[in-house]
Amino acid sequence: MIPLIFSILCSSLIFVIFKLFPKYQIDTFQAIVFNYFTAFICGIALFGNEWKSQALSTGNWPMFIVLSGVLFISLFILMGKSSQQNGVALTSIAVKMSMAISMLFMIVLYKESLSVLKITGIALAILGVFLVSFSQSDEKKVNSAVWMLFFLFVGSGFLDFILNYVQRYELRFLTPSLFSAFGFGVAGLIGLGSLIFQIRTGKTTFSPRSILAGIVLGIPNYFSIFLLMLSYKSTGWNDSTVLAITNVSVVILAALVGFLAFKENVTVRKILGLLAAIAAIVILYFANNL
């Protein structure tokens, strides 16, 4: 339970950090690039001694590291563009609701048992995420960039499933801590290439403060992924349940921080969403412990 709790806290902290970027005039993309390098260094510095040479000759983990790194950075870039064209709320819904894709993969491919209690919990989790994330102010912003929402929905769900699949089947000699670090390293290299291109073509200028912002963001970002991968093994729950409780808990904490610290509007829809999300966590917990 401890890795799961701290994974949720780290993921929620990422939300708070992103919220502070506009206040301190941080270039979000540049901060993300340096965040990936920070996460890579964090993993190597703390867990580099876990490396085993046998890992080089076993498993397909190098392929999954590259795939994860590409998805990390490409989904982020797509999230930024979609937020501008489709609106922040609809983009957020596409990303958060993607857990339905990964949960479906886990339930079908791992042949997880389903009970009425678990189905109810999953349904409430999806409903809660939707109600908390949805905003009528963004309803009319959808245009020809709807395809971005589709790819974010599918891509984010696919990434969650890949991280789970790798932890389950591919990490025989490579630890989740190093897999996470290598994946972030690949994402950082891709992002750095894109940043250099943007600077050379005059599309952006380098912001030194983005380095510090990236360091602040990179530490919780690393642990949010690493601890989530550990949670799949440490809780004793079905993987789909771990993912659902993680995502719903992050949505709840993010919403509460938004209400209390950033004075976001409290609506009946969001309150109902939070209640549904809390009920989902309770039901899913009992569904796996009865």
Buried (B, 14 or more C-beta within 10 A) or exposed (E): EEBBEBBBBBBBBBBBBBBBBEEEEBBBBBBBBBBBBBBBBBBBEBBEEBBEEEBEEEBEBBEBBBBBBBBBBBBBBBBEBBBEBBBBBBBBBBBBBBBBBBBBBBBEEBEBEEEEBBEBBBEBBBBBBBBBBBBEEBEEBEEEBEEBBEBBBEBBBBBBBBBBBBBBEBBEBBBBBBBBBBBBBBBBBBBBEBBEEBEEEEEBEEBEEBBEBBBBBBBBBBBBBBBBBBBBEBBEBBBBBBBBBBBBBBBBBBBEBBBEEEEBEEBEBBBBBBBBBBBBBEBBBEBBEE
